[in-house]
């Protein structure tokens, strides 16, 4: 039970997430203390539990990857907006420079 809580509270970003998840999975699959778990008993229930667990974590990982993709898409949009704003500022400053140079030429 405690392993489920640990797995669901892992951060979705960073390479440490993958390492933690792999470590937790291997810890769970190496349950050797024989404390009465269904998996330790073996048989059809053990296989069913393993399949349900695998599905759960596959869905969880898919959800986390989707959130990560959405986050990156938002970051890209934000950076593209910033680039557009900076390009507009550059164009405005270049225009000011041209106007000042034109005034200087007219003045001379």
Helices and strands as residue ranges (DSSP letters): H 2-8, H 15-29, H 38-41, H 44-107
